Amino acid sequence: MKLPGLRMARKRNDLTQFGLQEKTGITEARLCRLETGRSAPTDYELSTLANALGVTQEELRYGSKPE
């Protein structure tokens, strides 16, 4: 499952993958796999990333808030 909103939210927060790794403890390699869809996030990762980036889990999943 690709997370189209992950890269957008990370860029909006002016973070590199390394910077996001420092905020969340999720490795750069794992973040890369999540951004490109080569791996699906766990519930914990999704929650952690949403909290760190100040977005909802739905925004990470879909790239914007579903209507």
Backbone as a chain_set.jsonl record, in Angstrom:
{"seq": "MKLPGLRMARKRNDLTQFGLQEKTGITEARLCRLETGRSAPTDYELSTLANALGVTQEELRYGSKPE", "coords": {"N": [[0.837, -1.176, 0.0], [0.779, 2.034, -1.036], [1.611, 5.188, 0.35], [0.441, 7.973, -0.525], [0.201, 10.481, 0.653], [2.296, 10.699, 2.427], [4.893, 11.559, 1.524], [4.167, 14.122, 0.627], [3.265, 15.355, 3.026], [5.588, 15.177, 4.538], [7.324, 16.807, 3.06], [5.925, 19.246, 3.262], [6.358, 19.769, 5.914], [8.952, 20.373, 5.803], [10.924, 18.355, 6.008], [13.491, 15.938, 5.702], [13.878, 12.466, 4.816], [15.611, 11.485, 6.699], [15.331, 13.388, 8.742], [12.67, 12.916, 9.46], [12.96, 10.342, 10.341], [14.416, 10.81, 12.668], [12.455, 12.084, 14.195], [10.52, 10.099, 14.493], [11.608, 7.555, 14.826], [11.398, 5.637, 12.926], [13.087, 3.937, 10.445], [15.121, 5.375, 7.782], [15.265, 3.734, 5.515], [12.95, 2.198, 5.786], [11.019, 4.233, 5.664], [11.386, 5.064, 3.032], [10.536, 2.76, 1.665], [7.848, 2.798, 2.42], [6.971, 5.224, 1.281], [7.241, 4.68, -1.424], [5.603, 2.563, -1.841], [6.476, -0.031, -1.658], [6.169, -1.406, 0.606], [3.777, -2.068, 3.149], [2.324, -0.01, 5.677], [2.424, -0.518, 9.239], [-0.161, -0.398, 11.748], [0.799, 0.993, 13.93], [2.986, 2.424, 12.796], [1.617, 4.067, 10.968], [0.046, 5.632, 12.696], [2.072, 6.856, 14.239], [3.486, 8.299, 12.269], [1.473, 10.035, 11.315], [0.942, 11.56, 13.636], [3.474, 12.753, 14.05], [3.707, 14.321, 11.778], [1.541, 15.962, 11.842], [-0.915, 15.416, 10.601], [-3.859, 13.627, 9.465], [-4.428, 10.056, 9.585], [-5.829, 9.28, 7.352], [-5.165, 11.289, 5.53], [-2.511, 10.609, 5.045], [-2.876, 8.13, 3.847], [-4.446, 8.697, 1.528], [-3.621, 11.093, 0.437], [-5.048, 13.411, 0.658], [-7.732, 14.855, 2.579], [-10.445, 12.665, 2.75], [-13.636, 13.153, 1.262]], "CA": [[0.0, 0.0, 0.0], [1.524, 3.282, -1.112], [1.073, 6.287, 1.14], [0.693, 9.167, -1.33], [0.282, 11.684, 1.472], [3.478, 10.722, 3.282], [5.915, 12.449, 0.965], [3.632, 15.494, 0.626], [3.269, 15.865, 4.401], [6.991, 15.317, 4.953], [7.858, 18.004, 2.391], [5.266, 20.415, 3.871], [7.008, 19.986, 7.204], [10.352, 20.658, 5.487], [11.723, 17.279, 6.587], [14.06, 14.872, 4.883], [13.57, 11.169, 5.423], [16.435, 11.384, 7.902], [14.688, 14.214, 9.767], [11.48, 12.209, 9.918], [13.471, 9.21, 11.115], [14.768, 11.313, 13.998], [11.217, 12.399, 14.922], [9.635, 8.957, 14.686], [12.306, 6.303, 15.091], [11.216, 4.753, 11.77], [14.329, 4.104, 9.681], [15.05, 5.965, 6.439], [14.978, 2.668, 4.549], [11.531, 1.865, 5.931], [10.252, 5.38, 5.146], [11.48, 4.99, 1.576], [9.646, 1.677, 1.224], [6.47, 3.239, 2.622], [6.676, 6.273, 0.302], [7.19, 4.133, -2.781], [4.614, 1.499, -1.918], [7.092, -1.353, -1.63], [5.827, -2.022, 1.874], [2.575, -1.508, 3.771], [2.605, 0.431, 7.043], [1.697, -1.094, 10.361], [-1.028, 0.59, 12.401], [1.671, 1.816, 14.763], [3.722, 3.358, 11.929], [0.67, 5.035, 10.431], [-0.288, 6.539, 13.792], [3.283, 7.604, 14.578], [3.768, 9.253, 11.191], [0.419, 11.06, 11.317], [1.183, 12.449, 14.774], [4.714, 13.508, 13.841], [3.548, 15.255, 10.661], [0.389, 16.82, 12.087], [-1.972, 15.111, 9.634], [-4.64, 12.438, 9.818], [-4.015, 8.827, 8.906], [-6.471, 9.292, 6.033], [-4.352, 12.142, 4.658], [-1.342, 9.821, 4.631], [-3.324, 7.064, 2.936], [-5.07, 9.142, 0.288], [-3.016, 12.31, -0.075], [-5.871, 14.532, 1.092], [-8.848, 14.395, 3.407], [-11.57, 12.168, 1.958], [-14.84, 13.969, 1.461]], "C": [[0.883, 1.241, 0.0], [0.827, 4.325, -0.257], [1.325, 7.588, 0.391], [0.836, 10.435, -0.509], [1.541, 11.785, 2.301], [4.532, 11.686, 2.759], [5.449, 13.898, 0.984], [3.691, 16.107, 2.021], [4.696, 16.077, 4.901], [7.598, 16.582, 4.35], [7.247, 19.279, 2.979], [5.888, 20.77, 5.212], [8.502, 20.248, 7.053], [11.29, 19.637, 6.142], [12.284, 16.37, 5.505], [13.605, 13.553, 5.5], [14.386, 10.987, 6.696], [15.819, 12.186, 9.046], [13.451, 13.55, 10.333], [11.866, 10.973, 10.724], [13.787, 9.658, 12.537], [13.526, 11.612, 14.837], [10.425, 11.161, 15.305], [10.328, 7.667, 15.108], [12.121, 5.27, 13.98], [12.389, 4.993, 10.827], [14.073, 4.736, 8.31], [14.674, 4.916, 5.401], [13.496, 2.302, 4.588], [10.656, 2.995, 5.386], [10.254, 5.379, 3.625], [10.541, 3.923, 1.036], [8.177, 2.061, 1.374], [6.074, 4.288, 1.577], [6.507, 5.723, -1.103], [6.203, 2.989, -2.941], [5.201, 0.102, -1.936], [6.791, -2.096, -0.338], [4.594, -1.333, 2.43], [2.891, -1.11, 5.217], [1.836, -0.391, 8.072], [0.789, -0.004, 10.927], [-0.197, 1.544, 13.248], [2.42, 2.856, 13.917], [2.802, 4.446, 11.401], [0.316, 6.079, 11.492], [0.897, 7.437, 14.146], [3.585, 8.672, 13.534], [2.737, 10.378, 11.166], [0.646, 12.06, 12.45], [2.407, 13.328, 14.556], [4.55, 14.588, 12.774], [2.344, 16.175, 10.813], [-0.725, 16.648, 11.065], [-2.765, 13.911, 10.132], [-4.068, 11.222, 9.09], [-4.614, 8.764, 7.507], [-5.693, 10.165, 5.05], [-3.094, 11.408, 4.187], [-1.736, 8.765, 3.611], [-3.738, 7.573, 1.562], [-4.479, 10.425, -0.302], [-3.806, 13.566, 0.247], [-6.997, 13.97, 1.944], [-9.968, 13.883, 2.507], [-12.826, 12.971, 2.27], [-16.043, 13.129, 1.728]], "O": [[1.648, 1.465, 0.938], [-0.399, 4.34, -0.154], [2.331, 8.25, 0.646], [1.519, 11.37, -0.928], [1.836, 12.854, 2.835], [5.007, 12.545, 3.502], [6.22, 14.8, 1.312], [4.119, 17.25, 2.181], [4.974, 17.046, 5.607], [8.296, 17.334, 5.031], [7.947, 20.273, 3.175], [5.936, 21.939, 5.593], [9.23, 20.335, 8.042], [12.302, 19.995, 6.745], [11.615, 16.078, 4.514], [13.017, 13.535, 6.582], [13.904, 10.4, 7.665], [15.786, 11.722, 10.185], [13.202, 13.607, 11.538], [11.178, 10.605, 11.677], [13.462, 8.961, 13.499], [13.538, 11.418, 16.053], [9.733, 11.158, 16.322], [9.695, 6.783, 15.687], [12.63, 4.153, 14.079], [12.656, 6.135, 10.451], [12.977, 4.649, 7.757], [13.862, 5.176, 4.512], [12.866, 2.117, 3.546], [9.658, 2.734, 4.715], [9.231, 5.662, 3.001], [9.83, 4.156, 0.059], [7.351, 1.686, 0.542], [4.963, 4.245, 1.048], [5.715, 6.246, -1.886], [5.988, 2.5, -4.05], [4.484, -0.861, -2.207], [7.118, -3.275, -0.202], [4.392, -0.14, 2.204], [3.644, -1.803, 5.901], [0.743, -0.889, 7.803], [0.959, 1.176, 10.617], [-0.454, 2.748, 13.281], [2.479, 4.03, 14.282], [3.171, 5.62, 11.389], [0.293, 7.275, 11.204], [0.733, 8.643, 14.329], [3.9, 9.812, 13.874], [3.095, 11.546, 11.013], [0.551, 13.269, 12.242], [2.373, 14.522, 14.851], [5.177, 15.644, 12.854], [2.148, 17.075, 9.996], [-1.4, 17.612, 10.704], [-2.381, 13.261, 11.105], [-3.328, 11.349, 8.115], [-3.983, 8.253, 6.581], [-5.573, 9.822, 3.874], [-2.668, 11.577, 3.045], [-1.023, 8.532, 2.635], [-3.42, 6.954, 0.547], [-4.811, 10.795, -1.428], [-3.284, 14.673, 0.122], [-7.188, 12.756, 2.018], [-10.399, 14.59, 1.597], [-13.04, 13.406, 3.402], [-17.137, 13.66, 1.917]]}, "num_chains": 1, "name": "protein.A"}
